[in-house]
């Protein structure tokens, strides 16, 4: 794509693979039922129910029963038929008390050998689920935090100009290729087949898992060979601007050839992680990415020690040495190798033994591959948008660098987005992780009122933190970035602060979209989210192209960040209308809008006063570490205090409930 001489990423920079489970946005198979048909099993069904640890008795068929998704009374309404809204959860509490609390597979002992019923059994299972959830959440949080440190040292070593963008492009490329080729189908089709085989096959699914792991290794091994050879072509597709400059292209291609073999280890990590999850070992998949981050942090620390930081050495694509490129490339590859191999001791501890199996025919793998049609369409739509924004941001970044505006680049975009996405990943995802099992059970029971109540609760509860944080990014975006990324140069860090400010308000529709889509997933409808993703990708690509054409190069990438939020605002409007229709015309809209309006009203003065305080402090102390810390702390305290007082005066009940819960946990 080329616009006014500047060659032309769905609205966001493609985030590198981190090992965490991706958001279940890939459309599954089997959701194409009509209004008069019962819904078929969806490839995502395993994601929308309470996961239970692997039980060998179930695998051997000892009284194993499927969950309510296969029971006539536990099916969702047919697609196209809106259920009649039921009473609210408060009106039907007595019925809920009599219903089973976990819609999960049940193991029944033979009648001749009754298993004693222990009062503590339910508590033990609940405790196990809580412990697993806490372990996974902790791993995700630590992984995110070490990811921040990783990004900080990357920018400190390579800067936020073209050299940094060449590495960011090469680091992103394997994830994009993986998702486009096998990643989407692996997550949406093969993984559910794997979980099902482990529960239903006589050997606990071990043979199926060995076949799948062997097949993935073979396919990804061939894919690595092809992509490493075709690295120059891939770089040109991703960024014609970089490819047209011989020095930039040489560095980017070299980095890519070190990074592309990580595709192989991404696939291994996903398959082994899902085998562990199916056997009740949930922590490894969330914690091992920390090892990857640590290896990369150490690698870049060594690079900075030997060659100096970007700010001090003024290194660029013409002056970086072959030894420096080799050090960074090998360290990046080693990170994914360590992350993947660290899974195997946990796998052996479950009793699983990997044995390569090449008898792939006649065991369901081919059928599973045919089910991935929706995934292919989704991935193509999504990655087409990613490609557009990648091309545009690298092109704009090159021109901005020539205009002495470093940081307004692809690497600046992805760095700002890393900060911006943190509240969503920790707060909204955590809130919905606790609500999703309830929403799924209510959907399978046909209780539209309960689905509505829980979606409303998820929206309002997450908003208490998401809305003020979105405004906080406007007020404090610059001190955040000068503190975190100042080693890449003050001007570059300030540019990233402006990009973060442009992203800021988009956090609200981005979070709302995540919650609303859980309603469709609860009904095992992945077709609607697919169409919604197409809308978002198209709007974001168009908005980014418009920003590229209309805005000066030094502001074009910030405009692309704003377009990302706009795309989600439009997408969530479409999704909201469809879910409201699905629930019979009721989504608790007035109450949700009232909460968001009050939170916005409390956040605006908080952002103005907090931002003003931070600006005053940094004007006095400068934009170094001391000034950034003081500005962030001073402005942040003012923002929090003003927001809390204003929200209390506006009687935001969700804030009062959250404060009461925190005080209760602290024993006050």
Order of alpha helices (4+ residues) and beta strands (2+ residues): beta-beta-alpha-beta-alpha-beta-alpha-alpha-alpha-alpha-alpha-alpha-alpha-alpha-alpha-alpha-alpha-alpha-alpha-alpha-alpha-alpha-alpha-alpha-alpha-alpha-alpha-alpha-alpha-alpha
